């Protein structure tokens, strides 16, 4: 399943939220990495740090350029959150049942969906 949400709040608080993980993560760290042609074009590779995410959500690009705009009552919008979730049965079978093939299939499906969205 794909859930899409508007990132709200300040860029710093949003980056802190995404860096802290959630109750699904074991150690409190969500495994996030830069993805796609846009990230590659900006030279962003590997793990996503809270500091880099804060800058990007603020509209500050790695090369020093600034993105975003402000017009009338419309201001820079930091971004969108795309959350990919496997059905509960798939999660249970892959984790409790230990069927790693389901995790690989889910990861492949997420990769294909991201390429489609991009």
C-alpha positions as CSV (number, residue, x, y, z in Angstrom):
1,X,0.0,0.0,0.0
2,X,1.2,3.5,-0.7
3,X,0.3,6.4,1.6
4,X,1.1,9.9,0.5
5,X,1.3,12.8,3.0
6,X,2.4,16.4,2.9
7,X,5.4,17.1,5.1
8,X,4.4,19.7,7.6
9,X,6.1,21.6,10.4
10,X,9.5,23.2,10.2
11,X,12.2,21.5,8.1
12,X,14.3,20.8,11.3
13,X,11.4,19.1,13.2
14,X,10.4,17.1,10.1
15,X,14.0,15.9,9.6
16,X,14.2,14.9,13.3
17,X,10.9,13.0,13.0
18,X,12.1,11.0,10.0
19,X,15.6,10.4,11.5
20,X,14.2,9.0,14.8
21,X,12.3,6.1,13.2
22,X,9.1,4.7,14.6
23,X,7.7,1.7,16.4
24,X,8.4,-0.5,13.4
25,X,12.1,0.0,13.7
26,X,14.1,-2.1,16.1
27,X,16.9,0.3,17.0
28,X,15.1,3.6,16.4
29,X,16.8,4.3,13.1
30,X,14.9,4.1,9.9
31,X,17.0,2.8,7.0
32,X,16.8,5.8,4.7
33,X,19.0,6.4,1.7
34,X,18.9,8.9,-1.2
35,X,17.1,7.5,-4.2
36,X,16.4,8.4,-7.8
37,X,17.6,10.6,-10.7
38,X,17.1,13.8,-8.8
39,X,19.2,12.7,-5.9
40,X,21.9,11.5,-8.3
41,X,21.8,14.8,-10.2
42,X,22.4,16.6,-6.9
43,X,25.2,14.3,-5.9
44,X,23.3,12.9,-3.0
45,X,24.2,9.2,-2.4
46,X,24.2,6.8,0.5
47,X,22.5,7.2,3.9
48,X,20.3,10.3,4.6
49,X,21.6,12.3,7.5
50,X,19.3,14.5,9.6
51,X,21.4,17.5,8.8
52,X,21.3,17.0,5.0
53,X,17.5,16.3,5.1
54,X,17.0,19.5,7.1
55,X,18.9,21.6,4.5
56,X,17.0,20.0,1.6
57,X,13.6,20.4,3.2
58,X,14.6,24.1,3.8
59,X,15.2,24.4,0.0
60,X,19.0,24.5,0.3
61,X,20.6,22.3,-2.4
62,X,24.1,20.8,-2.0
63,X,25.7,23.1,-4.5
64,X,24.5,26.2,-2.6
65,X,21.5,26.9,-4.8
66,X,18.2,27.7,-3.1
67,X,15.0,26.1,-4.2
68,X,11.4,27.1,-3.4
69,X,9.4,30.2,-3.7
70,X,7.1,32.6,-1.9
71,X,4.2,34.3,-3.6
72,X,1.3,36.0,-1.8
73,X,0.2,33.5,0.8
74,X,2.0,30.5,-0.8
75,X,5.3,29.6,0.7
76,X,8.0,27.0,0.0
77,X,6.6,23.5,0.6
78,X,9.3,21.2,2.0
79,X,8.1,18.0,0.3
80,X,5.9,14.9,0.3
81,X,6.2,11.7,2.3
82,X,5.6,8.4,0.5
83,X,5.2,5.4,2.8
84,X,5.1,2.0,1.3
85,X,3.5,-0.7,3.5
86,X,3.2,-4.4,2.9
87,X,-0.1,-6.0,3.8
88,X,-0.2,-7.3,7.4
89,X,-0.2,-10.9,6.3
90,X,3.0,-10.4,4.2
91,X,4.7,-8.7,7.2
92,X,3.7,-11.5,9.6
93,X,4.8,-14.3,7.2
94,X,8.1,-12.6,6.4
95,X,9.1,-11.7,10.0
96,X,7.4,-14.3,12.2
97,X,7.5,-17.0,9.6
98,X,11.0,-16.1,8.5
99,X,10.3,-16.1,4.8
100,X,12.9,-13.7,3.4
101,X,11.6,-14.1,-0.1
102,X,8.6,-11.9,0.9
103,X,10.9,-9.1,2.1
104,X,12.8,-9.3,-1.2
105,X,9.6,-9.2,-3.2
106,X,8.3,-6.2,-1.2
107,X,11.6,-4.3,-1.7
108,X,11.4,-5.1,-5.4
109,X,7.8,-3.8,-5.6
110,X,8.7,-0.6,-3.7
111,X,11.6,0.0,-6.1
112,X,9.3,-0.4,-9.2
113,X,6.7,1.9,-7.6
114,X,9.4,4.6,-6.9
115,X,10.6,4.4,-10.5
116,X,7.0,4.8,-11.6
117,X,6.5,7.8,-9.3
118,X,9.7,9.4,-10.4
